[in-house]
């Protein structure tokens, strides 16, 4: 990261955001309309929801999906004007796949 590898930074930031989104608890529409204001809970932390914990396999699946999306988009960018973007997307996918293929992964 000290070399300011833009592809790696971009790929890792996007992967962390995707993992954060995958851990979010879905909000039920009925919960949004639930209680009247005077019946709503009061106090510190009462609106906090516990986040889901992804298994190691779940994390690998999310990161692999992020890499696949980048490769798919890069394959669709066939115009010469988009060659730089396609190259960047392939480099980001390579970074993500390198993390998955490294030692200690599922």
C-alpha positions, 0 to 999 in steps of 0.5 A: 500500500505504501507504493500507492497502488491505486488498483489495490486500494480501490479493489480493497475499499470496494471489497470492504464496503461489499462485506460491510453491506453483506453483514447488514441486517435487512430492515423489515418494512413493517418495522419502519412503520411500527410504533407511534412516536410516543411508544418508541423506545428511548435510551442509548443504543435502543435502535442499534441492531446486531449485525450478521457475522459472515462465515469464512466461506461467506467472506470468500463468496463476497470477495469472489463475486466482487472480482467476477463483477470486475471481470465481467464489466472489463469484458464488456468494455470493448471500445478502444476508448475504454481500454484504460478502464478495462485494464484497471478493472482487470488489475483490481480483480487480480488483486482480489483473487490474489488475496483469495488464492493466498495461504490460509483461505478456504 
